[in-house]
Amino acid sequence: MTAQFHHVPVLAEPTISGLEIVADGMYLDCTVGGGGHSALMLRAAENVRLIGIDRDEMAIVAASENLKEHGDRVSFWRGNFCEYRPDLNLKFDGILADLGVSSTQFDVAERGFSLRESGDLDMRMDNRQTLTAAEIINHYKEGELADIFFKLGEERLSRRIARQIVEKRPFKTTLELANAISACVPASYRHGRIHPATRTFQALRIAVNRELESLERWLAIAPDWLKPEGKIAVITFHSLEDRIVKHTFREDPRLQVITKKVIIATDEETKANPRSRSAKLRIAQRLSY
């Protein structure tokens, strides 16, 4: 399991430099994944301590292995970051949340995130929860499906796709669903830059894991976990997330925006890691009062 989990940290240099890691500092990685960003944070200064959070058991196991050289300077908490509550006396010098889905979650077909390989319609980040993509696809009403695809996937053909799904269901696998979507859209849509089911799959994943709701709840409480002048960095991968982070940072009286302009990957990084293409980094600082 550990060997399978591979997570290339995106926007690594601007993230670590933007957090301004300090010696003896205490940090929180709210989406630890395989531990890529955490490893860089732990090595950025002497005696850095870190707590890593993830909903995915696979990620926690992998990060525990990948960060074991740092011993008891690292600890872990499994769950949704919006449900985490630090000890009352604990404050962080910096907090990071990388909201991207890891390469492993996409590449392990049985997780249900990939539309190019056949797997169960699952899409759960945390396999302890009951709601799956199959439940949504096979049991939600046509109007509910169309709303999910339009609002969470920004899919302009949401109604057409929802109608096709209701007519053809039940679906058991991701490939069955992806093929059904491809079959109902115009030829120009099928041969576009992205797979015609991409936005629908994004919407399903967000709905299954309540990602936007979790992000909003987390942003409401995370600034209180920071020390004065501590920094919070968030990496997003689609406009819905980025819009929430942008406006929350700007409107939160506890924070001062550090990144006046959003940070994106360089050409060199996108060539080396195509999944960094849509990544956006925003950083804010806790005011001292």
C-alpha positions as protocol buffer text, in pm:
chain_id: "A"
residue {
  index: 1
  type: MET
  ca { x: 0 y: 0 z: 0 }
}
residue {
  index: 2
  type: THR
  ca { x: 273 y: 247 z: 97 }
}
residue {
  index: 3
  type: ALA
  ca { x: 478 y: 186 z: -215 }
}
residue {
  index: 4
  type: GLN
  ca { x: 179 y: 263 z: -434 }
}
residue {
  index: 5
  type: PHE
  ca { x: 115 y: 607 z: -286 }
}
residue {
  index: 6
  type: HIS
  ca { x: 299 y: 865 z: -493 }
}
residue {
  index: 7
  type: HIS
  ca { x: 232 y: 1234 z: -451 }
}
residue {
  index: 8
  type: VAL
  ca { x: 448 y: 1494 z: -627 }
}
residue {
  index: 9
  type: PRO
  ca { x: 412 y: 1818 z: -429 }
}
residue {
  index: 10
  type: VAL
  ca { x: 295 y: 2097 z: -658 }
}
residue {
  index: 11
  type: LEU
  ca { x: 412 y: 2458 z: -629 }
}
residue {
  index: 12
  type: ALA
  ca { x: 665 y: 2332 z: -375 }
}
residue {
  index: 13
  type: GLU
  ca { x: 914 y: 2619 z: -389 }
}
residue {
  index: 14
  type: PRO
  ca { x: 667 y: 2910 z: -360 }
}
residue {
  index: 15
  type: THR
  ca { x: 470 y: 2723 z: -93 }
}
residue {
  index: 16
  type: ILE
  ca { x: 768 y: 2654 z: 134 }
}
residue {
  index: 17
  type: SER
  ca { x: 923 y: 2997 z: 82 }
}
residue {
  index: 18
  type: GLY
  ca { x: 585 y: 3165 z: 133 }
}
residue {
  index: 19
  type: LEU
  ca { x: 529 y: 2987 z: 463 }
}
residue {
  index: 20
  type: GLU
  ca { x: 871 y: 3114 z: 583 }
}
residue {
  index: 21
  type: ILE
  ca { x: 945 y: 2805 z: 790 }
}
residue {
  index: 22
  type: VAL
  ca { x: 1118 y: 2891 z: 1120 }
}
residue {
  index: 23
  type: ALA
  ca { x: 1342 y: 2681 z: 1344 }
}
residue {
  index: 24
  type: ASP
  ca { x: 1155 y: 2512 z: 1630 }
}
residue {
  index: 25
  type: GLY
  ca { x: 831 y: 2600 z: 1451 }
}
residue {
  index: 26
  type: MET
  ca { x: 506 y: 2406 z: 1470 }
}
residue {
  index: 27
  type: TYR
  ca { x: 324 y: 2335 z: 1143 }
}
residue {
  index: 28
  type: LEU
  ca { x: 3 y: 2174 z: 1027 }
}
residue {
  index: 29
  type: ASP
  ca { x: -35 y: 1997 z: 693 }
}
residue {
  index: 30
  type: CYS
  ca { x: -409 y: 1955 z: 656 }
}
residue {
  index: 31
  type: THR
  ca { x: -386 y: 1731 z: 348 }
}
residue {
  index: 32
  type: VAL
  ca { x: -69 y: 1534 z: 408 }
}
residue {
  index: 33
  type: GLY
  ca { x: -109 y: 1290 z: 117 }
}
residue {
  index: 34
  type: GLY
  ca { x: 215 y: 1097 z: 76 }
}
residue {
  index: 35
  type: GLY
  ca { x: 399 y: 1358 z: 280 }
}
residue {
  index: 36
  type: GLY
  ca { x: 564 y: 1549 z: -5 }
}
residue {
  index: 37
  type: HIS
  ca { x: 502 y: 1901 z: 120 }
}
residue {
  index: 38
  type: SER
  ca { x: 546 y: 1790 z: 482 }
}
residue {
  index: 39
  type: ALA
  ca { x: 894 y: 1652 z: 410 }
}
residue {
  index: 40
  type: LEU
  ca { x: 999 y: 1985 z: 262 }
}
residue {
  index: 41
  type: MET
  ca { x: 858 y: 2174 z: 559 }
}
residue {
  index: 42
  type: LEU
  ca { x: 1038 y: 1949 z: 808 }
}
residue {
  index: 43
  type: ARG
  ca { x: 1370 y: 1996 z: 627 }
}
residue {
  index: 44
  type: ALA
  ca { x: 1336 y: 2372 z: 578 }
}
residue {
  index: 45
  type: ALA
  ca { x: 1460 y: 2464 z: 927 }
}
residue {
  index: 46
  type: GLU
  ca { x: 1596 y: 2297 z: 1241 }
}
residue {
  index: 47
  type: ASN
  ca { x: 1371 y: 2109 z: 1481 }
}
residue {
  index: 48
  type: VAL
  ca { x: 1049 y: 2175 z: 1291 }
}
residue {
  index: 49
  type: ARG
  ca { x: 749 y: 1984 z: 1428 }
}
residue {
  index: 50
  type: LEU
  ca { x: 445 y: 1893 z: 1222 }
}
residue {
  index: 51
  type: ILE
  ca { x: 99 y: 1739 z: 1245 }
}
residue {
  index: 52
  type: GLY
  ca { x: -30 y: 1575 z: 927 }
}
residue {
  index: 53
  type: ILE
  ca { x: -402 y: 1531 z: 856 }
}
residue {
  index: 54
  type: ASP
  ca { x: -571 y: 1323 z: 587 }
}
residue {
  index: 55
  type: ARG
  ca { x: -909 y: 1156 z: 536 }
}
residue {
  index: 56
  type: ASP
  ca { x: -748 y: 877 z: 339 }
}
residue {
  index: 57
  type: GLU
  ca { x: -610 y: 586 z: 539 }
}
residue {
  index: 58
  type: MET
  ca { x: -382 y: 501 z: 247 }
}
residue {
  index: 59
  type: ALA
  ca { x: -226 y: 847 z: 269 }
}
residue {
  index: 60
  type: ILE
  ca { x: -170 y: 829 z: 644 }
}
residue {
  index: 61
  type: VAL
  ca { x: 8 y: 494 z: 610 }
}
residue {
  index: 62
  type: ALA
  ca { x: 225 y: 625 z: 326 }
}
residue {
  index: 63
  type: ALA
  ca { x: 311 y: 952 z: 500 }
}
residue {
  index: 64
  type: SER
  ca { x: 399 y: 767 z: 822 }
}
residue {
  index: 65
  type: GLU
  ca { x: 650 y: 559 z: 626 }
}
residue {
  index: 66
  type: ASN
  ca { x: 785 y: 846 z: 414 }
}
residue {
  index: 67
  type: LEU
  ca { x: 836 y: 1078 z: 713 }
}
residue {
  index: 68
  type: LYS
  ca { x: 959 y: 822 z: 968 }
}
residue {
  index: 69
  type: GLU
  ca { x: 1313 y: 967 z: 960 }
}
residue {
  index: 70
  type: HIS
  ca { x: 1176 y: 1269 z: 1147 }
}
residue {
  index: 71
  type: GLY
  ca { x: 1071 y: 1056 z: 1442 }
}
residue {
  index: 72
  type: ASP
  ca { x: 847 y: 1207 z: 1706 }
}
residue {
  index: 73
  type: ARG
  ca { x: 861 y: 1550 z: 1543 }
}
residue {
  index: 74
  type: VAL
  ca { x: 572 y: 1425 z: 1325 }
}
residue {
  index: 75
  type: SER
  ca { x: 230 y: 1302 z: 1433 }
}
residue {
  index: 76
  type: PHE
  ca { x: -90 y: 1226 z: 1240 }
}
residue {
  index: 77
  type: TRP
  ca { x: -465 y: 1268 z: 1268 }
}
residue {
  index: 78
  type: ARG
  ca { x: -703 y: 1089 z: 1032 }
}
residue {
  index: 79
  type: GLY
  ca { x: -1021 y: 1269 z: 937 }
}
residue {
  index: 80
  type: ASN
  ca { x: -1171 y: 1565 z: 753 }
}
residue {
  index: 81
  type: PHE
  ca { x: -961 y: 1876 z: 819 }
}
residue {
  index: 82
  type: CYS
  ca { x: -1273 y: 2078 z: 898 }
}
residue {
  index: 83
  type: GLU
  ca { x: -1340 y: 1844 z: 1193 }
}
residue {
  index: 84
  type: TYR
  ca { x: -990 y: 1871 z: 1340 }
}
residue {
  index: 85
  type: ARG
  ca { x: -952 y: 2063 z: 1665 }
}
residue {
  index: 86
  type: PRO
  ca { x: -603 y: 2128 z: 1804 }
}
residue {
  index: 87
  type: ASP
  ca { x: -529 y: 2127 z: 2175 }
}
residue {
  index: 88
  type: LEU
  ca { x: -635 y: 2454 z: 2334 }
}
residue {
  index: 89
  type: ASN
  ca { x: -278 y: 2569 z: 2399 }
}
residue {
  index: 90
  type: LEU
  ca { x: -145 y: 2470 z: 2056 }
}
residue {
  index: 91
  type: LYS
  ca { x: -88 y: 2737 z: 1793 }
}
residue {
  index: 92
  type: PHE
  ca { x: 84 y: 2693 z: 1456 }
}
residue {
  index: 93
  type: ASP
  ca { x: 351 y: 2898 z: 1281 }
}
residue {
  index: 94
  type: GLY
  ca { x: 207 y: 2785 z: 950 }
}
residue {
  index: 95
  type: ILE
  ca { x: -80 y: 2584 z: 801 }
}
residue {
  index: 96
  type: LEU
  ca { x: -98 y: 2424 z: 457 }
}
residue {
  index: 97
  type: ALA
  ca { x: -385 y: 2267 z: 263 }
}
residue {
  index: 98
  type: ASP
  ca { x: -321 y: 2118 z: -81 }
}
residue {
  index: 99
  type: LEU
  ca { x: -670 y: 2041 z: -210 }
}
residue {
  index: 100
  type: GLY
  ca { x: -565 y: 1829 z: -506 }
}
residue {
  index: 101
  type: VAL
  ca { x: -649 y: 1464 z: -552 }
}
residue {
  index: 102
  type: SER
  ca { x: -329 y: 1261 z: -535 }
}
residue {
  index: 103
  type: SER
  ca { x: -185 y: 1071 z: -829 }
}
residue {
  index: 104
  type: THR
  ca { x: -247 y: 745 z: -644 }
}
residue {
  index: 105
  type: GLN
  ca { x: -615 y: 820 z: -588 }
}
residue {
  index: 106
  type: PHE
  ca { x: -650 y: 873 z: -962 }
}
residue {
  index: 107
  type: ASP
  ca { x: -428 y: 583 z: -1063 }
}
residue {
  index: 108
  type: VAL
  ca { x: -576 y: 313 z: -839 }
}
residue {
  index: 109
  type: ALA
  ca { x: -880 y: 222 z: -1048 }
}
residue {
  index: 110
  type: GLU
  ca { x: -1080 y: 66 z: -766 }
}
residue {
  index: 111
  type: ARG
  ca { x: -1094 y: 401 z: -584 }
}
residue {
  index: 112
  type: GLY
  ca { x: -1331 y: 520 z: -858 }
}
residue {
  index: 113
  type: PHE
  ca { x: -1171 y: 859 z: -930 }
}
residue {
  index: 114
  type: SER
  ca { x: -1044 y: 774 z: -1278 }
}
residue {
  index: 115
  type: LEU
  ca { x: -1266 y: 791 z: -1585 }
}
residue {
  index: 116
  type: ARG
  ca { x: -1014 y: 609 z: -1804 }
}
residue {
  index: 117
  type: GLU
  ca { x: -998 y: 277 z: -1619 }
}
residue {
  index: 118
  type: SER
  ca { x: -1281 y: 58 z: -1497 }
}
residue {
  index: 119
  type: GLY
  ca { x: -1343 y: 70 z: -1124 }
}
residue {
  index: 120
  type: ASP
  ca { x: -1626 y: 84 z: -875 }
}
residue {
  index: 121
  type: LEU
  ca { x: -1826 y: 407 z: -862 }
}
residue {
  index: 122
  type: ASP
  ca { x: -1682 y: 495 z: -523 }
}
residue {
  index: 123
  type: MET
  ca { x: -1489 y: 827 z: -508 }
}
residue {
  index: 124
  type: ARG
  ca { x: -1474 y: 838 z: -128 }
}
residue {
  index: 125
  type: MET
  ca { x: -1167 y: 1002 z: 23 }
}
residue {
  index: 126
  type: ASP
  ca { x: -1259 y: 833 z: 350 }
}
residue {
  index: 127
  type: ASN
  ca { x: -1390 y: 479 z: 311 }
}
residue {
  index: 128
  type: ARG
  ca { x: -1564 y: 503 z: 650 }
}
residue {
  index: 129
  type: GLN
  ca { x: -1836 y: 725 z: 505 }
}
residue {
  index: 130
  type: THR
  ca { x: -2146 y: 569 z: 345 }
}
residue {
  index: 131
  type: LEU
  ca { x: -2221 y: 801 z: 51 }
}
residue {
  index: 132
  type: THR
  ca { x: -2060 y: 690 z: -276 }
}
residue {
  index: 133
  type: ALA
  ca { x: -2075 y: 804 z: -638 }
}
residue {
  index: 134
  type: ALA
  ca { x: -2285 y: 497 z: -717 }
}
residue {
  index: 135
  type: GLU
  ca { x: -2553 y: 612 z: -471 }
}
residue {
  index: 136
  type: ILE
  ca { x: -2571 y: 954 z: -637 }
}
residue {
  index: 137
  type: ILE
  ca { x: -2564 y: 828 z: -997 }
}
residue {
  index: 138
  type: ASN
  ca { x: -2813 y: 546 z: -951 }
}
residue {
  index: 139
  type: HIS
  ca { x: -3064 y: 700 z: -709 }
}
residue {
  index: 140
  type: TYR
  ca { x: -3070 y: 1081 z: -734 }
}
residue {
  index: 141
  type: LYS
  ca { x: -3340 y: 1246 z: -944 }
}
residue {
  index: 142
  type: GLU
  ca { x: -3256 y: 1383 z: -1287 }
}
residue {
  index: 143
  type: GLY
  ca { x: -3288 y: 1743 z: -1172 }
}
residue {
  index: 144
  type: GLU
  ca { x: -3063 y: 1682 z: -873 }
}
residue {
  index: 145
  type: LEU
  ca { x: -2798 y: 1526 z: -1096 }
}
residue {
  index: 146
  type: ALA
  ca { x: -2814 y: 1817 z: -1342 }
}
residue {
  index: 147
  type: ASP
  ca { x: -2771 y: 2066 z: -1058 }
}
residue {
  index: 148
  type: ILE
  ca { x: -2468 y: 1879 z: -921 }
}
residue {
  index: 149
  type: PHE
  ca { x: -2301 y: 1862 z: -1263 }
}
residue {
  index: 150
  type: PHE
  ca { x: -2369 y: 2229 z: -1338 }
}
residue {
  index: 151
  type: LYS
  ca { x: -2285 y: 2380 z: -999 }
}
residue {
  index: 152
  type: LEU
  ca { x: -1994 y: 2158 z: -896 }
}
residue {
  index: 153
  type: GLY
  ca { x: -1853 y: 2068 z: -1236 }
}
residue {
  index: 154
  type: GLU
  ca { x: -1946 y: 2383 z: -1430 }
}
residue {
  index: 155
  type: GLU
  ca { x: -2073 y: 2143 z: -1696 }
}
residue {
  index: 156
  type: ARG
  ca { x: -2276 y: 2330 z: -1959 }
}
residue {
  index: 157
  type: LEU
  ca { x: -2433 y: 2006 z: -2089 }
}
residue {
  index: 158
  type: SER
  ca { x: -2547 y: 1907 z: -1742 }
}
residue {
  index: 159
  type: ARG
  ca { x: -2911 y: 1849 z: -1832 }
}
residue {
  index: 160
  type: ARG
  ca { x: -2831 y: 1636 z: -2134 }
}
residue {
  index: 161
  type: ILE
  ca { x: -2586 y: 1424 z: -1933 }
}
residue {
  index: 162
  type: ALA
  ca { x: -2829 y: 1384 z: -1642 }
}
residue {
  index: 163
  type: ARG
  ca { x: -3103 y: 1270 z: -1880 }
}
residue {
  index: 164
  type: GLN
  ca { x: -2871 y: 1012 z: -2037 }
}
residue {
  index: 165
  type: ILE
  ca { x: -2768 y: 878 z: -1696 }
}
residue {
  index: 166
  type: VAL
  ca { x: -3126 y: 836 z: -1576 }
}
residue {
  index: 167
  type: GLU
  ca { x: -3220 y: 660 z: -1901 }
}
residue {
  index: 168
  type: LYS
  ca { x: -2922 y: 420 z: -1893 }
}
residue {
  index: 169
  type: ARG
  ca { x: -2881 y: 345 z: -1523 }
}
residue {
  index: 170
  type: PRO
  ca { x: -2798 y: 151 z: -1316 }
}
residue {
  index: 171
  type: PHE
  ca { x: -2422 y: 192 z: -1359 }
}
residue {
  index: 172
  type: LYS
  ca { x: -2168 y: -23 z: -1180 }
}
residue {
  index: 173
  type: THR
  ca { x: -1831 y: 106 z: -1304 }
}
residue {
  index: 174
  type: THR
  ca { x: -1657 y: 432 z: -1382 }
}
residue {
  index: 175
  type: LEU
  ca { x: -1591 y: 326 z: -1740 }
}
residue {
  index: 176
  type: GLU
  ca { x: -1959 y: 249 z: -1802 }
}
residue {
  index: 177
  type: LEU
  ca { x: -2047 y: 598 z: -1680 }
}
residue {
  index: 178
  type: ALA
  ca { x: -1770 y: 772 z: -1877 }
}
residue {
  index: 179
  type: ASN
  ca { x: -1872 y: 592 z: -2197 }
}
residue {
  index: 180
  type: ALA
  ca { x: -2238 y: 680 z: -2149 }
}
residue {
  index: 181
  type: ILE
  ca { x: -2149 y: 1046 z: -2110 }
}
residue {
  index: 182
  type: SER
  ca { x: -1927 y: 1038 z: -2417 }
}
residue {
  index: 183
  type: ALA
  ca { x: -2208 y: 882 z: -2620 }
}
residue {
  index: 184
  type: CYS
  ca { x: -2459 y: 1159 z: -2548 }
}
residue {
  index: 185
  type: VAL
  ca { x: -2250 y: 1470 z: -2622 }
}
residue {
  index: 186
  type: PRO
  ca { x: -2177 y: 1630 z: -2962 }
}
residue {
  index: 187
  type: ALA
  ca { x: -1875 y: 1508 z: -3159 }
}
residue {
  index: 188
  type: SER
  ca { x: -1700 y: 1843 z: -3108 }
}
residue {
  index: 189
  type: TYR
  ca { x: -1730 y: 1792 z: -2732 }
}
residue {
  index: 190
  type: ARG
  ca { x: -1589 y: 1438 z: -2752 }
}
residue {
  index: 191
  type: HIS
  ca { x: -1279 y: 1560 z: -2932 }
}
residue {
  index: 192
  type: GLY
  ca { x: -1209 y: 1860 z: -2710 }
}
residue {
  index: 193
  type: ARG
  ca { x: -905 y: 1925 z: -2491 }
}
residue {
  index: 194
  type: ILE
  ca { x: -1040 y: 1719 z: -2200 }
}
residue {
  index: 195
  type: HIS
  ca { x: -1244 y: 1400 z: -2179 }
}
residue {
  index: 196
  type: PRO
  ca { x: -1618 y: 1484 z: -2203 }
}
residue {
  index: 197
  type: ALA
  ca { x: -1683 y: 1318 z: -1865 }
}
residue {
  index: 198
  type: THR
  ca { x: -1414 y: 1516 z: -1680 }
}
residue {
  index: 199
  type: ARG
  ca { x: -1642 y: 1784 z: -1538 }
}
residue {
  index: 200
  type: THR
  ca { x: -1910 y: 1533 z: -1439 }
}
residue {
  index: 201
  type: PHE
  ca { x: -1656 y: 1321 z: -1255 }
}
residue {
  index: 202
  type: GLN
  ca { x: -1521 y: 1631 z: -1079 }
}
residue {
  index: 203
  type: ALA
  ca { x: -1873 y: 1724 z: -971 }
}
residue {
  index: 204
  type: LEU
  ca { x: -1939 y: 1374 z: -839 }
}
residue {
  index: 205
  type: ARG
  ca { x: -1616 y: 1368 z: -640 }
}
residue {
  index: 206
  type: ILE
  ca { x: -1689 y: 1707 z: -485 }
}
residue {
  index: 207
  type: ALA
  ca { x: -2044 y: 1600 z: -399 }
}
residue {
  index: 208
  type: VAL
  ca { x: -1943 y: 1264 z: -250 }
}
residue {
  index: 209
  type: ASN
  ca { x: -1678 y: 1421 z: -27 }
}
residue {
  index: 210
  type: ARG
  ca { x: -1861 y: 1749 z: 41 }
}
residue {
  index: 211
  type: GLU
  ca { x: -1541 y: 1925 z: -55 }
}
residue {
  index: 212
  type: LEU
  ca { x: -1666 y: 2283 z: -86 }
}
residue {
  index: 213
  type: GLU
  ca { x: -1864 y: 2264 z: 237 }
}
residue {
  index: 214
  type: SER
  ca { x: -1558 y: 2122 z: 415 }
}
residue {
  index: 215
  type: LEU
  ca { x: -1335 y: 2396 z: 273 }
}
residue {
  index: 216
  type: GLU
  ca { x: -1570 y: 2672 z: 387 }
}
residue {
  index: 217
  type: ARG
  ca { x: -1600 y: 2525 z: 737 }
}
residue {
  index: 218
  type: TRP
  ca { x: -1223 y: 2484 z: 763 }
}
residue {
  index: 219
  type: LEU
  ca { x: -1147 y: 2838 z: 645 }
}
residue {
  index: 220
  type: ALA
  ca { x: -1382 y: 2973 z: 912 }
}
residue {
  index: 221
  type: ILE
  ca { x: -1183 y: 2814 z: 1197 }
}
residue {
  index: 222
  type: ALA
  ca { x: -824 y: 2762 z: 1075 }
}
residue {
  index: 223
  type: PRO
  ca { x: -705 y: 3124 z: 1126 }
}
residue {
  index: 224
  type: ASP
  ca { x: -770 y: 3084 z: 1499 }
}
residue {
  index: 225
  type: TRP
  ca { x: -513 y: 2803 z: 1505 }
}
residue {
  index: 226
  type: LEU
  ca { x: -234 y: 3038 z: 1393 }
}
residue {
  index: 227
  type: LYS
  ca { x: 14 y: 3226 z: 1607 }
}
residue {
  index: 228
  type: PRO
  ca { x: 24 y: 3603 z: 1546 }
}
residue {
  index: 229
  type: GLU
  ca { x: 192 y: 3656 z: 1205 }
}
residue {
  index: 230
  type: GLY
  ca { x: 159 y: 3283 z: 1129 }
}
residue {
  index: 231
  type: LYS
  ca { x: 79 y: 3199 z: 767 }
}
residue {
  index: 232
  type: ILE
  ca { x: -189 y: 2990 z: 599 }
}
residue {
  index: 233
  type: ALA
  ca { x: -134 y: 2859 z: 246 }
}
residue {
  index: 234
  type: VAL
  ca { x: -396 y: 2692 z: 27 }
}
residue {
  index: 235
  type: ILE
  ca { x: -340 y: 2522 z: -309 }
}
residue {
  index: 236
  type: THR
  ca { x: -655 y: 2481 z: -518 }
}
residue {
  index: 237
  type: PHE
  ca { x: -719 y: 2302 z: -847 }
}
residue {
  index: 238
  type: HIS
  ca { x: -1041 y: 2447 z: -984 }
}
residue {
  index: 239
  type: SER
  ca { x: -1218 y: 2779 z: -991 }
}
residue {
  index: 240
  type: LEU
  ca { x: -1485 y: 2689 z: -734 }
}
residue {
  index: 241
  type: GLU
  ca { x: -1223 y: 2624 z: -464 }
}
residue {
  index: 242
  type: ASP
  ca { x: -1005 y: 2918 z: -564 }
}
residue {
  index: 243
  type: ARG
  ca { x: -1298 y: 3158 z: -554 }
}
residue {
  index: 244
  type: ILE
  ca { x: -1385 y: 3051 z: -199 }
}
residue {
  index: 245
  type: VAL
  ca { x: -1024 y: 3088 z: -79 }
}
residue {
  index: 246
  type: LYS
  ca { x: -974 y: 3422 z: -255 }
}
residue {
  index: 247
  type: HIS
  ca { x: -1284 y: 3585 z: -109 }
}
residue {
  index: 248
  type: THR
  ca { x: -1245 y: 3434 z: 238 }
}
residue {
  index: 249
  type: PHE
  ca { x: -884 y: 3550 z: 270 }
}
residue {
  index: 250
  type: ARG
  ca { x: -980 y: 3897 z: 150 }
}
residue {
  index: 251
  type: GLU
  ca { x: -1281 y: 3934 z: 378 }
}
residue {
  index: 252
  type: ASP
  ca { x: -1151 y: 3769 z: 697 }
}
residue {
  index: 253
  type: PRO
  ca { x: -1061 y: 4042 z: 952 }
}
residue {
  index: 254
  type: ARG
  ca { x: -808 y: 3806 z: 1114 }
}
residue {
  index: 255
  type: LEU
  ca { x: -599 y: 3778 z: 798 }
}
residue {
  index: 256
  type: GLN
  ca { x: -387 y: 3988 z: 566 }
}
residue {
  index: 257
  type: VAL
  ca { x: -342 y: 3859 z: 211 }
}
residue {
  index: 258
  type: ILE
  ca { x: 24 y: 3798 z: 123 }
}
residue {
  index: 259
  type: THR
  ca { x: -23 y: 3684 z: -238 }
}
residue {
  index: 260
  type: LYS
  ca { x: -176 y: 3989 z: -404 }
}
residue {
  index: 261
  type: LYS
  ca { x: -165 y: 3790 z: -728 }
}
residue {
  index: 262
  type: VAL
  ca { x: -236 y: 3418 z: -733 }
}
residue {
  index: 263
  type: ILE
  ca { x: 73 y: 3197 z: -780 }
}
residue {
  index: 264
  type: ILE
  ca { x: 66 y: 2935 z: -1057 }
}
residue {
  index: 265
  type: ALA
  ca { x: 311 y: 2672 z: -1177 }
}
residue {
  index: 266
  type: THR
  ca { x: 601 y: 2766 z: -1402 }
}
residue {
  index: 267
  type: ASP
  ca { x: 632 y: 2625 z: -1753 }
}
residue {
  index: 268
  type: GLU
  ca { x: 910 y: 2399 z: -1625 }
}
residue {
  index: 269
  type: GLU
  ca { x: 689 y: 2254 z: -1352 }
}
residue {
  index: 270
  type: THR
  ca { x: 391 y: 2193 z: -1580 }
}
residue {
  index: 271
  type: LYS
  ca { x: 614 y: 2007 z: -1825 }
}
residue {
  index: 272
  type: ALA
  ca { x: 756 y: 1790 z: -1546 }
}
residue {
  index: 273
  type: ASN
  ca { x: 421 y: 1744 z: -1370 }
}
residue {
  index: 274
  type: PRO
  ca { x: 118 y: 1810 z: -1596 }
}
residue {
  index: 275
  type: ARG
  ca { x: -119 y: 1789 z: -1298 }
}
residue {
  index: 276
  type: SER
  ca { x: 30 y: 2114 z: -1167 }
}
residue {
  index: 277
  type: ARG
  ca { x: -118 y: 2298 z: -1465 }
}
residue {
  index: 278
  type: SER
  ca { x: -436 y: 2398 z: -1284 }
}
residue {
  index: 279
  type: ALA
  ca { x: -282 y: 2455 z: -938 }
}
residue {
  index: 280
  type: LYS
  ca { x: -320 y: 2796 z: -772 }
}
residue {
  index: 281
  type: LEU
  ca { x: -156 y: 2905 z: -448 }
}
residue {
  index: 282
  type: ARG
  ca { x: -281 y: 3177 z: -214 }
}
residue {
  index: 283
  type: ILE
  ca { x: -119 y: 3272 z: 117 }
}
residue {
  index: 284
  type: ALA
  ca { x: -244 y: 3491 z: 402 }
}
residue {
  index: 285
  type: GLN
  ca { x: -96 y: 3596 z: 736 }
}
residue {
  index: 286
  type: ARG
  ca { x: -260 y: 3609 z: 1076 }
}
residue {
  index: 287
  type: LEU
  ca { x: -267 y: 3967 z: 1202 }
}
residue {
  index: 288
  type: SER
  ca { x: -81 y: 4027 z: 1527 }
}
residue {
  index: 289
  type: TYR
  ca { x: -381 y: 4169 z: 1711 }
}
